[in-house]
Amino acid sequence: MPPSDNLDEDFLPPSWQFQDEPPEDDAPTLTFWPVAERRRPDPLLLPLARAQDAVARLEAGVEAASDDIAAGLRARVSLHEASGYLGHRHTTVHPRDLALHDAGLTGSYAAASILGTLANELPWTFAYGQSRDDAPNDWIVDQALHYARLWRQLATQAGAHRPERWPSALAVLGARGVSEDAVADWVEHLPSRTETPGLLAAADVAAHGVPGFGRGDYLDAASTHVAACLWRLHGFGRVIALPFWSAPLSRIDALAQKADDEFRFGFLDCVAEAALRARRELAVLVGAERRAAGLKAGGRSHLADAVSFALREPVVTARALGEGIGVSTRAALDLLKRLVDEGLLREATGRAAWRAFVVEG
């Protein structure tokens, strides 16, 4: 076949025939900064990433868990949060004793101190070395339990984090007299999710306190509640609220003396530690659920229902279990005995009667 007359048009000329065009006068030039002059990353990035990673892993674990474990974890972590707040206010109450008190299984600590029965009201607290002469103030324990309930609601009740709910929440947490107009003005000046990372926005709220009340020598429950609400407003915490008070008490106490960037560093550290503690609690519940899956039950047994109830509730009594799964108190006692024998539950009060049980771990 004869070659095409225009075959040469299909090929580029050899490279040596090209000539470099002279650069334009306004063409940008490449500039290389000396290492010493390059901009260094923000020192907050590393602690922010660590805290964000810890909280994200906690949220992922809760989302992957069963509904029973998710509900049980929120209930237990909320009590750890309340216990941590009390510890910061120099009041020691074990989370399991708070669970007993919240369930109405213990009475006034002040009355028990007068009667000399305080050890019966605080079995776990005294087991860990609390002085028998120190009675927690009932009012601050009630405030801490209010905080625990509000904390749980942030992930379980629609709209619990909205600013219109803040005045009533702040009132029960000690910041009384904050009007809706004051909250609305406050919200206008809070950073949005496009302006500041959620954890840093939460840290700033905790650092400055509620407008009109500020922050004294102690961190307060009101500002940390708003910090958790703000974290939720930034699109996080849909399955579990922002943990903070579960961090080691020494770090929280040290944080109360800091300000500005030092406070942000400390706040992010406390959030990361609190999230790690919550993940350890999650591992205990997951392990209990796996062990319970291997239990043998009869055709009409309510054992699976009893396990589900025990995972959801921080403390379990025979009466509550019977009402919760629809069996008699006698049958509930038999179920509790079976779970104790299997190593899934343990008795929490040390009493011979009116006993309560908790998940072993």
C-alpha positions as CSV (number, residue, x, y, z in Angstrom):
1,M,0.0,0.0,0.0
2,P,1.6,3.3,-1.0
3,P,2.6,5.6,1.8
4,S,0.3,8.5,2.6
5,D,1.5,11.9,1.3
6,N,0.7,13.6,4.6
7,L,2.2,10.9,6.8
8,D,4.8,13.4,8.3
9,E,1.9,15.5,9.7
10,D,1.0,12.7,12.1
11,F,4.4,13.0,13.9
12,L,5.9,15.7,16.1
13,P,9.2,17.1,15.0
14,P,12.2,15.9,17.0
15,S,12.6,17.4,20.4
16,W,15.9,19.2,19.5
17,Q,13.9,21.4,17.2
18,F,11.9,22.9,20.1
19,Q,13.1,26.2,21.6
20,D,12.3,27.3,25.2
21,E,10.1,30.4,25.2
22,P,11.4,33.3,27.4
23,P,9.5,33.6,30.6
24,E,6.9,36.3,30.9
25,D,7.7,39.3,33.1
26,D,4.7,38.7,35.5
27,A,5.2,34.9,35.8
28,P,5.4,33.8,39.5
29,T,8.8,32.6,40.7
30,L,9.3,29.6,43.0
31,T,10.4,30.6,46.5
32,F,11.9,28.1,49.0
33,W,11.7,29.2,52.6
34,P,14.6,28.4,54.9
35,V,13.7,25.7,57.4
36,A,14.0,28.2,60.3
37,E,11.4,30.5,58.7
38,R,8.8,27.9,57.8
39,R,5.5,28.2,59.7
40,R,5.3,25.7,62.5
41,P,2.1,23.7,63.2
42,D,-0.2,24.9,66.0
43,P,0.8,23.1,69.2
44,L,-2.8,22.4,69.9
45,L,-3.1,20.1,66.9
46,L,-1.5,17.0,68.5
47,P,-3.6,17.1,71.7
48,L,-6.7,17.9,69.7
49,A,-6.1,15.0,67.4
50,R,-5.5,12.7,70.4
51,A,-8.8,13.8,72.1
52,Q,-10.7,13.6,68.8
53,D,-9.4,10.1,68.1
54,A,-10.3,8.9,71.6
55,V,-13.8,10.2,71.4
56,A,-14.3,8.9,67.9
57,R,-13.2,5.4,68.9
58,L,-15.6,5.5,71.8
59,E,-18.5,6.6,69.6
60,A,-17.6,3.9,67.1
61,G,-17.6,1.3,69.8
62,V,-21.0,2.4,71.1
63,E,-22.5,2.3,67.6
64,A,-21.2,-1.2,67.0
65,A,-22.5,-2.5,70.4
66,S,-26.0,-3.7,71.0
67,D,-28.8,-1.4,72.3
68,D,-28.5,-2.9,75.7
69,I,-24.8,-2.2,76.0
70,A,-25.2,1.3,74.6
71,A,-27.9,2.2,77.1
72,G,-26.0,0.5,80.0
73,L,-22.7,2.3,79.1
74,R,-24.4,5.7,79.0
75,A,-25.9,5.1,82.4
76,R,-22.6,3.9,83.9
77,V,-20.4,6.6,82.4
78,S,-22.9,9.3,83.6
79,L,-22.4,8.0,87.2
80,H,-18.6,8.1,86.7
81,E,-19.0,11.7,85.5
82,A,-21.0,12.6,88.6
83,S,-18.5,10.9,90.8
84,G,-15.6,12.8,89.2
85,Y,-17.4,16.1,89.7
86,L,-18.0,15.3,93.4
87,G,-14.3,14.3,93.8
88,H,-13.3,17.7,92.4
89,R,-15.5,19.3,95.0
90,H,-13.8,17.3,97.7
91,T,-16.7,14.8,98.1
92,T,-15.9,11.2,97.6
93,V,-18.7,8.9,96.5
94,H,-18.1,5.8,94.4
95,P,-20.1,5.6,91.2
96,R,-21.8,2.4,92.3
97,D,-23.0,4.1,95.5
98,L,-24.3,6.9,93.4
99,A,-26.2,4.2,91.4
100,L,-27.7,2.9,94.6
101,H,-28.7,6.4,95.7
102,D,-30.2,7.2,92.3
103,A,-32.2,4.0,92.4
104,G,-33.7,5.0,95.8
105,L,-31.9,2.1,97.6
106,T,-30.1,4.4,100.0
107,G,-31.3,7.5,102.0
108,S,-30.0,10.7,103.4
109,Y,-26.2,10.6,104.0
110,A,-26.6,13.3,106.7
111,A,-29.2,11.3,108.6
112,A,-27.1,8.1,108.2
113,S,-24.1,10.0,109.7
114,I,-26.1,11.0,112.7
115,L,-27.4,7.4,113.2
116,G,-24.0,5.9,112.7
117,T,-25.1,3.9,109.7
118,L,-23.2,5.8,106.9
119,A,-21.2,2.7,106.0
120,N,-24.5,1.0,105.0
121,E,-25.3,3.8,102.7
122,L,-21.9,4.0,101.1
123,P,-20.6,0.4,100.9
124,W,-18.3,0.9,97.9
125,T,-17.0,4.2,99.0
126,F,-15.9,2.9,102.4
127,A,-14.5,-0.3,100.8
128,Y,-12.1,2.0,99.0
129,G,-10.8,3.8,102.1
130,Q,-13.2,6.7,102.7
131,S,-13.3,7.9,106.3
132,R,-16.4,6.9,108.1
133,D,-16.7,10.3,109.7
134,D,-17.0,12.2,106.3
135,A,-20.7,12.4,105.2
136,P,-21.3,13.8,101.7
137,N,-23.6,16.8,101.6
138,D,-26.9,15.6,100.2
139,W,-27.4,18.7,98.1
140,I,-24.2,18.4,96.2
141,V,-24.8,14.7,95.6
142,D,-28.3,15.5,94.2
143,Q,-26.7,18.1,92.0
144,A,-24.2,15.6,90.7
145,L,-27.0,13.1,89.9
146,H,-28.9,15.9,88.1
147,Y,-25.8,16.4,86.0
148,A,-25.7,12.6,85.3
149,R,-29.3,12.6,84.1
150,L,-28.8,15.6,81.9
151,W,-25.6,14.0,80.5
152,R,-27.5,10.9,79.5
153,Q,-30.3,12.9,77.9
154,L,-27.9,14.5,75.5
155,A,-27.7,11.3,73.5
156,T,-31.2,9.9,74.3
157,Q,-33.6,12.8,74.1
158,A,-34.2,14.8,70.9
159,G,-33.4,18.4,71.4
160,A,-31.9,18.0,74.9
161,H,-28.8,19.9,73.7
162,R,-30.7,22.9,72.2
163,P,-30.0,26.3,73.8
164,E,-33.6,26.8,74.7
165,R,-33.2,23.9,77.2
166,W,-30.1,25.5,78.9
167,P,-31.8,27.9,81.4
168,S,-33.6,25.0,83.2
169,A,-30.6,22.8,83.1
170,L,-28.3,25.5,84.4
171,A,-30.7,26.2,87.3
172,V,-30.4,22.7,88.7
173,L,-26.7,22.8,88.3
174,G,-26.2,25.9,90.4
175,A,-26.3,28.7,87.8
176,R,-29.7,30.1,88.7
177,G,-31.1,33.2,87.1
178,V,-29.8,32.8,83.6
179,S,-32.6,34.0,81.4
180,E,-33.5,32.9,77.9
181,D,-32.5,36.3,76.5
182,A,-29.0,35.9,78.2
183,V,-28.6,32.5,76.7
184,A,-29.7,33.7,73.2
185,D,-27.1,36.5,73.4
186,W,-24.5,34.0,74.6
187,V,-25.2,31.6,71.7
188,E,-24.8,34.4,69.2
189,H,-21.2,34.8,70.3
190,L,-20.3,31.1,70.5
191,P,-18.2,29.8,67.6
192,S,-19.9,27.8,64.9
193,R,-18.7,24.4,63.6
194,T,-17.1,26.2,60.6
195,E,-15.1,28.6,62.8
196,T,-13.6,26.4,65.6
197,P,-13.2,22.7,66.1
198,G,-15.9,21.4,68.5
199,L,-13.6,20.3,71.2
200,L,-11.8,23.6,71.3
201,A,-15.2,25.4,71.4
202,A,-16.2,23.2,74.3
203,A,-12.9,23.9,76.1
204,D,-13.4,27.7,75.8
205,V,-16.9,27.4,77.4
206,A,-15.6,25.3,80.2
207,A,-12.7,27.8,80.7
208,H,-14.8,30.9,81.0
209,G,-17.9,29.5,82.7
210,V,-21.5,30.6,82.4
211,P,-21.9,34.4,81.7
212,G,-22.8,36.2,84.9
213,F,-21.3,33.4,87.0
214,G,-17.8,33.0,85.6
215,R,-15.4,30.4,87.0
216,G,-13.9,30.4,90.4
217,D,-11.3,28.1,92.0
218,Y,-13.3,25.1,90.9
219,L,-14.6,23.9,87.6
220,D,-18.4,23.8,87.6
221,A,-21.0,21.4,86.3
222,A,-23.0,24.1,84.6
223,S,-20.3,25.2,82.2
224,T,-19.2,21.6,81.4
225,H,-22.8,20.7,80.6
226,V,-23.0,23.6,78.1
227,A,-19.6,22.4,76.7
228,A,-21.1,19.0,76.1
229,C,-24.2,20.6,74.5
230,L,-22.0,22.7,72.2
231,W,-20.1,19.6,71.2
232,R,-23.5,18.1,70.3
233,L,-24.5,21.2,68.4
234,H,-21.3,20.8,66.3
235,G,-22.6,17.5,65.1
236,F,-20.9,15.0,67.5
237,G,-22.1,13.0,70.4
238,R,-25.2,11.4,68.9
239,V,-24.7,8.1,70.6
240,I,-22.9,9.2,73.8
241,A,-22.3,12.6,75.2
242,L,-18.9,14.2,75.6
243,P,-17.1,12.7,78.7
244,F,-14.9,14.9,80.9
245,W,-15.3,14.3,84.6
246,S,-14.3,10.7,84.3
247,A,-10.7,11.7,83.8
248,P,-8.2,11.2,86.7
249,L,-9.1,13.6,89.5
250,S,-5.5,14.9,89.8
251,R,-5.7,16.2,86.2
252,I,-9.1,17.8,86.7
253,D,-7.8,19.6,89.9
254,A,-4.7,20.8,88.0
255,L,-6.9,22.0,85.1
256,A,-8.9,24.3,87.4
257,Q,-5.7,26.4,88.0
258,K,-5.0,27.0,84.4
259,A,-6.1,29.4,81.7
260,D,-5.9,30.1,78.0
261,D,-3.9,27.6,76.0
262,E,-2.8,25.7,79.1
263,F,-6.4,25.2,79.9
264,R,-7.1,24.0,76.4
265,F,-4.3,21.5,76.6
266,G,-5.5,20.2,79.9
267,F,-9.2,20.0,78.8
268,L,-8.3,18.0,75.7
269,D,-6.2,15.7,77.9
270,C,-9.0,15.2,80.3
271,V,-11.5,14.4,77.5
272,A,-9.1,11.9,76.0
273,E,-8.6,10.1,79.4
274,A,-12.3,10.1,80.1
275,A,-13.1,8.6,76.7
276,L,-10.5,5.9,77.4
277,R,-12.1,5.1,80.7
278,A,-15.5,4.8,79.1
279,R,-14.0,2.4,76.5
280,R,-12.8,0.2,79.3
281,E,-16.3,0.2,80.8
282,L,-17.6,-0.7,77.3
283,A,-15.2,-3.7,77.1
284,V,-16.5,-5.0,80.5
285,L,-20.1,-4.9,79.2
286,V,-19.2,-6.5,75.9
287,G,-17.4,-9.3,77.7
288,A,-20.3,-9.9,80.0
289,E,-22.7,-10.1,77.0
290,R,-20.4,-12.6,75.3
291,R,-20.2,-14.8,78.4
292,A,-24.0,-14.6,78.8
293,A,-24.5,-15.8,75.2
294,G,-23.0,-19.2,76.2
295,L,-25.5,-19.8,79.1
296,K,-28.0,-22.5,78.6
297,A,-31.6,-21.7,79.3
298,G,-34.8,-23.7,79.3
299,G,-37.7,-23.2,76.9
300,R,-39.6,-20.9,79.3
301,S,-36.6,-19.3,80.9
302,H,-36.3,-15.5,81.2
303,L,-32.6,-15.7,81.5
304,A,-31.9,-13.8,78.3
305,D,-34.3,-11.0,79.4
306,A,-32.6,-10.9,82.8
307,V,-29.2,-10.5,81.1
308,S,-30.5,-7.7,78.9
309,F,-31.9,-5.9,81.9
310,A,-28.7,-6.2,83.9
311,L,-26.6,-4.8,81.0
312,R,-28.9,-1.8,80.8
313,E,-29.1,-0.9,84.5
314,P,-26.2,0.1,86.7
315,V,-27.7,-1.7,89.6
316,V,-30.3,-4.5,89.7
317,T,-32.7,-5.5,92.5
318,A,-35.1,-8.5,92.5
319,R,-38.1,-6.2,92.5
320,A,-36.9,-4.0,89.7
321,L,-35.9,-7.0,87.6
322,G,-39.3,-8.7,88.2
323,E,-41.1,-5.5,87.1
324,G,-38.8,-5.0,84.2
325,I,-39.2,-8.4,82.6
326,G,-42.6,-9.3,83.9
327,V,-41.9,-12.1,86.4
328,S,-42.5,-12.5,90.1
329,T,-40.0,-11.3,92.7
330,R,-39.3,-14.9,93.6
331,A,-38.5,-15.8,90.0
332,A,-36.3,-12.7,89.7
333,L,-34.3,-13.8,92.8
334,D,-33.7,-17.2,91.1
335,L,-32.5,-15.5,88.0
336,L,-30.2,-13.2,89.9
337,K,-28.8,-16.2,91.8
338,R,-28.1,-18.0,88.5
339,L,-26.3,-14.9,87.1
340,V,-24.2,-14.6,90.3
341,D,-23.3,-18.3,90.1
342,E,-22.2,-17.8,86.5
343,G,-20.0,-14.9,87.5
344,L,-21.9,-12.3,85.6
345,L,-23.2,-10.4,88.6
346,R,-22.0,-9.6,92.1
347,E,-23.8,-8.3,95.1
348,A,-23.2,-4.6,95.7
349,T,-24.6,-3.7,99.1
350,G,-23.2,-6.3,101.5
351,R,-26.7,-6.6,103.0
352,A,-28.6,-9.7,103.9
353,A,-31.9,-8.2,102.6
354,W,-32.8,-5.4,100.1
355,R,-29.8,-6.4,98.1
356,A,-28.7,-5.0,94.8
357,F,-26.4,-6.5,92.1
358,V,-24.0,-5.1,89.5
359,V,-22.3,-6.5,86.4
360,E,-19.0,-8.2,87.4
361,G,-15.9,-6.6,86.0
